[in-house]
Amino acid sequence: MIGLDKASVAFGSRTLFKDISFSVPVGRSMAILGPNGRGKTTLLRALLGFQPLASGRRHAPKVAGYVPQHGASQAKLSGLEVVVMGRAVQLGLFGQPSAADREAAEAALVQVGACSLANLRYDRMSGGQRQMVLIARALATGSPVLVFDEPTSALDLGNQAKTLELLDTLRLRRDFAIIFTTHDPNHALAASDDVLLMMPGGGGEIHGPVSQMIEPDKLSELYGVPMRWVEVNGPTGETRRAILPAFAGTEAA
């Protein structure tokens, strides 16, 4: 489980969030949405213990699998070596990776379907390839908690779809507590059970099941633009719903 209890974070006179309480148990996935500058990344940092709280408490395991928004180049390291870095806490300050650590890293690459990246240099990978390696690194920690900061932000549509499919696969395993931030409410529809909305202008934070949070009125208030449901065809021809800003699309001929 990971969460906050009556937690607040402030920078000088500016309070990003105050008295927020929520938890994500193992077996659930939560998407966090909010406008730019509202504090989504700061909220993740507070959950992970990187950002001190002005008040309240955090609840989290000692180790969490974390996928940052932008992965450093890790020059000259192979994909497998980057994934092995996820074992750092188990290794200790001067420890060297064991055969078991290498096996755990290889197993993580198998889980994300990225075995072909094991011997490729990380700094020569595409953005989508790097993302798969970083997710594998998070899995290699062995933590039941996975935290993603805008996991699709720098990816093309094809790699966004691949990442969301992987997030949903991990969600459906029901053996992780998963939190991810996103700007796209359709990503929440694709890969979350619950949603936390960080409302603008001092509107506080609200959270609940995805079916209650991802709806036009709440999202129109969240982003300041009218939102609407549209029907789209799914990959096997089934009808699905997506939610879009009113400026998207064209008028019918």
C-alpha positions, 0 to 999 in steps of 0.5 A, a space after each residue: 500500500 502507498 498513500 498520504 494521510 492529511 498531508 500538505 506540501 508548501 514552498 514558502 507562502 505557496 501551498 501545493 496541496 493541503 490535508 490530502 488523504 488517500 491510499 492505493 492498496 496492492 491490487 489497485 491502480 490510480 491515475 492522477 490528473 491535474 493542470 500544469 503546475 498543480 503539483 502532480 510530480 511533487 505529489 509523487 515525490 512526497 509519496 516516495 519520500 523525496 519531498 518533505 511534508 509540511 504536515 501529515 504522514 506518508 505510508 509506503 514500503 521501504 522500496 518502490 519501483 519508480 519510473 521518472 518522467 525523463 530517464 537519464 542517458 546512462 551513457 555506455 550502460 546496456 539495457 540489462 545493466 540499467 535494469 540491474 540498477 533496480 536491485 541497488 537497495 538489495 546490494 547495499 553501498 558497496 555490493 556487487 550484482 550477483 547471479 540472482 540479481 542478474 536473473 531478476 533483471 532478465 526476468 523483468 525484461 521478459 515481463 515487459 517484452 524487452 529481452 531484445 534490449 538487454 545488450 543494446 546501449 541505453 543512450 542509443 535507444 529510442 524513447 519507447 525503448 528506454 521506457 520499457 527498460 525503465 519499467 523493467 528496472 522498476 519491476 526488478 526492485 521486487 517492490 509491490 508498489 510501482 510509481 510512474 510520472 507521466 509514463 507516456 509524455 515523450 512517446 509517439 502514439 504507438 509507444 503510448 499504446 504499448 506502454 498503456 497496454 503494459 500498465 493495464 497488464 500489470 494492473 490486471 495481475 492485481 499484485 501491485 499498487 500502481 500510481 501514475 500521473 497523466 494529462 490524458 483522461 483516456 489513459 486513466 480509462 485505459 489503465 486505472 481503477 481509481 482517479 485522483 483529480 487535483 482541481 485548479 484554483 484552490 479547488 482541492 483534490 477529489 478521488 474515487 473510482 474511474 467511472 465517477 471521476 472521468 466524466 465531462 463535468 468534472 474534467 471540464 472544471 479540471 481543465 477549463 475546457 468543455 469535455 464530451 464523450 465520443 464513441 470509437 471502434 476498439 481494436 476488435 471492432 467493439 464500441 468504446 467511449 473516449 472523452 475529448 475536449 470540445 475543440 477536438 474533431 470536425 463538424 459533421 458534413 
